[in-house]
Amino acid sequence: MEDTQAIDWDVEEEEETEQSSESLRCNVEPVGRLHIFSGAHGPEKDFPLHLGKNVVGRMPDCSVALPFPSISKQHAEIEILAWDKAPILRDCGSLNGTQILRPPKVLSPGVSH
């Protein structure tokens, strides 16, 4: 026990560090993906989805950037709250709207689905 050293363990600091690393990890590791099929707009492509809000829009800084004129700057949000919860889709008031194809449904702006 001669090599034992007293450690000043700050529990609050450790919890903050764990929360920060969890937040960082949530933003870095994808929890799913959005697959865009090939069509008139281009080839198929996968976009990683992360915990929190994933913005779909034509701006390059969007999580899912689709540079097409029919897509609004911030078109829709896909929010993932947890691994074990279904994602939430919201239209952001886009001009052309957002639709769920199966079952068919047109989304109202700002309403979670």
C-alpha positions, 0 to 999 in steps of 0.5 A, spaced: 500 500 500 505 504 499 504 506 492 496 508 494 495 515 493 489 519 495 484 521 489 480 527 490 474 525 486 469 530 484 463 526 482 459 532 479 465 533 474 465 526 472 457 526 471 458 532 467 464 529 463 460 523 462 454 527 459 459 531 455 462 525 452 455 521 451 452 528 447 458 528 443 458 520 441 450 521 440 452 527 435 458 522 432 455 515 431 449 514 427 443 511 429 440 510 423 440 512 415 435 515 410 436 512 404 434 516 397 432 512 391 435 513 384 430 517 380 429 524 376 433 527 381 440 523 381 443 516 384 441 513 390 444 515 396 444 514 404 444 519 409 446 518 416 441 520 422 443 521 429 440 522 435 436 529 436 434 533 430 436 531 423 434 537 418 432 535 411 433 541 406 437 544 400 442 548 404 449 544 404 449 545 412 443 540 413 443 533 415 440 531 409 442 536 404 438 535 397 440 540 392 433 540 388 429 546 387 423 542 389 426 542 396 425 548 401 432 550 405 429 547 411 424 542 408 423 537 414 425 534 420 427 527 422 427 527 430 430 521 433 429 521 441 432 514 443 434 508 440 427 504 442 423 510 440 420 511 433 423 517 429 418 523 429 417 527 422 415 534 421 414 538 415 418 545 417 412 549 413 415 547 406 412 550 400 411 543 396 409 539 403 412 533 406 408 526 405 408 519 408 407 514 402 405 508 406 400 509 408 399 515 404 399 521 408 400 529 407 403 532 413 401 539 416 407 544 418 409 543 425 405 537 426 409 531 429 408 524 425 
